[in-house]
Amino acid sequence: MANGRVDLDGNPIKPITICMIGAGGFIGSHLCEKLMSETPHKVLAVDVYDDKIKHLLEPSSLPWADRIQFHRINIKNDSRLEGLIRMADLTINLAAICTPADYNTRPLDTIYSNFIDALPVVKYCSENGKRLIHFSTCEVYGKTIGCFLPKDSPLRQDPAYYVLKEDASPCIFGSVEKQRWSYACAKQLIERLIYAEGAENGLEFTIVRPFNWIGPRMDFIPGIDGPSEGVPRVLACFSNNLLRREPLKLVDGGQSQRTFVYIKDAIEAVLLMIENPARANGQIFNVGNPNNEVTVRQLAEMMTEVYAKVAGESPLDTPTVDVSSKEFYGEGYDDSDKRIPDMTIINRQLGWNPKTSLWDLLESTLTYQHRTYAEAIKKATSKVVAS
């Protein structure tokens, strides 16, 4: 760990204590790794599960052992949460239900998780004068203006109609019966509440809007590092199909466009937010990579190619199959056509730009998942033999 670290304005960075809610998840585990290996900060790691950060907690002889504590807490109903927030200088809230398949099938859980359960966190930070970094989502933008234009309109190519800006773009959702937007609405409402707490009560906050952060330990592979039932997000769905040598399912033809950013690039951005409060407070930041834009169909094709290289296997004879959104997600599903982040604000405030190409981040992710899958199969086989 480097000594004499300074912020973007040349000021010494003082060690702080961070209460990280959702520390055991995909983003939390990578952020904890970064904080332990490169900074002097302490982390109060709050989560229900610690599987993804066990390597940071054990053994007790690790060089950062005295700087990270795990607290097994469900924030829905545990009175210890306020005490941990009081002990910390900064709270980072990563806790959420954020899997599209749940938005239709579990809309109440989705709304409670992303709004109701976040209310005490905001309240405790505001009442105790603690800084908050809250993780929202690019879903708050909903649909682009461009998607309402005629398909042959030249305006569809104008960035003003589809590039998403934190301080200017409208948030456009589908009708109420399209329960896919339950997540986005809950996330937008908690953003507005946090912003209001800042305006009325002086809460120091930063809101993060991730645009498809990808890398090792993301989501879950059903039956391997997650539940056997359930549908993870698109990249993990495709990974699951590739690992099992099944065709990749393209919802409604895979025409939606998305951008993807490597988790390690994104964590660099979060660390800049943590250590530069004067530049980050009161800001909403898009964190994505507009250079890594593809249609979902193009993503499937690229993943098929990358996985063949990683696994040393021949590509599938039938790499993809089209399915309807109703068949895949159920009634009430709706989608946005494309989500391209404008990077002006984060570049101006923090000087951050993503570096990793889509091919490289897919190779890193699929290498990890192929290895994890192979280890799981080996372990399952040895149990069968032993029995």
Salt bridges, closest charged atoms under 4 A:
ASP9 OD1 - ARG279 NH2 2.60
GLU33 OE1 - HIS30 ND1 3.97
GLU33 OE2 - HIS55 NE2 2.62
GLU33 OE2 - ARG217 NH2 3.16
GLU38 OE1 - LYS34 NZ 3.13
ASP50 OD2 - ARG72 NH2 3.58
ASP78 OD2 - ARG80 NH2 2.72
GLU82 OE2 - ARG86 NH2 3.31
ASP102 OD2 - ARG106 NH1 3.55
ASP109 OD2 - ARG106 NE 3.19
ASP117 OD2 - LYS76 NZ 2.68
GLU127 OE1 - LYS123 NZ 3.46
GLU139 OE1 - ARG180 NH1 2.69
GLU139 OE2 - ARG339 NH2 3.21
GLU191 OE1 - ARG209 NH2 2.59
ASP219 OD1 - ARG233 NH2 2.43
GLU268 OE2 - LYS34 NZ 2.51
GLU275 OE1 - ARG5 NH2 2.80
GLU275 OE2 - HIS41 NE2 2.77
GLU293 OE2 - LYS338 NZ 3.61
GLU313 OE1 - ARG245 NH1 2.89
ASP322 OD1 - ARG297 NH2 3.05
GLU331 OE2 - LYS326 NZ 3.03
ASP334 OD2 - LYS143 NZ 2.94
ASP335 OD1 - ARG180 NH2 3.19
ASP335 OD1 - ARG258 NH2 2.69
GLU363 OE2 - LYS309 NZ 2.98
